[in-house]
Each structure stands twice: as structure tokens, then as C-alpha cells.
């Protein structure tokens, strides 16, 4: 299962949060600094429980303000 976690951080803290996220390699597959409503986008891959635990862990990082997690779903559109 894959998920995309959109993370908003305190001003000026993007670099320090990225360094913390780089240490979480078990579920974190890619980290991207992005523009828009989020500051960082993290691609997660693993079981639903692993992803859930990782997002809960993200919320413990003091410079993270908000997270929004988009979980990939499989949809049969009949194409």
C-alpha cells in the first residue's frame, strides 16, 4: 500500500524537518519539498498499520504543524 503525506511546518523549519524524516527509511520512500498548501510531501509504502504509525510519529515532530495523508486506492473503472 502507498500513501502520500502532505506536511506543513513552522516557518524556516523545512530543512530540519527533512533531516528528521530522512532517518525514517522503513516506511518513507521519498521526500519532496513542494510548493502549495504543504511544505513537504512524503511518499510512504507499507502496510496500513505501518503507514498509520508513521503518520502518528510525524505528529510528534515539534516543527510539524499539520499533516494530511492521501491513501492510494484501487478502483476498477472497467477500462
Residue pairs with C-beta under 8 A, 6 or more apart in sequence:
1 45
1 46
1 47
1 48
1 51
1 71
1 72
2 43
2 44
2 45
2 71
2 72
3 43
3 44
3 45
3 51
3 69
3 70
3 71
3 72
4 41
4 42
4 43
4 44
4 69
4 70
4 72
5 41
5 42
5 44
5 54
5 55
5 58
5 67
5 68
5 69
5 70
6 34
6 37
6 38
6 40
6 41
6 67
6 68
6 69
6 70
7 17
7 38
7 39
7 40
7 41
7 42
7 58
7 64
7 66
7 67
8 37
8 38
8 39
8 64
8 65
8 66
8 67
9 17
9 39
9 40
9 63
9 64
9 65
10 63
10 65
13 63
14 33
14 39
14 40
16 63
17 39
17 40
17 61
17 63
17 64
18 31
18 33
18 40
20 61
21 28
21 31
21 40
21 42
21 58
22 28
22 31
24 54
24 57
26 46
26 50
26 54
27 44
27 45
27 46
27 50
27 51
27 53
27 54
28 42
28 43
28 44
28 54
29 43
29 44
29 45
30 42
30 43
31 40
31 41
31 42
31 43
32 40
32 41
32 42
32 43
33 39
33 40
34 40
34 41
38 68
42 58
44 50
44 51
44 54
44 55
44 69
46 54
48 71
51 69
51 71
55 67
55 69
58 64
58 67
59 67
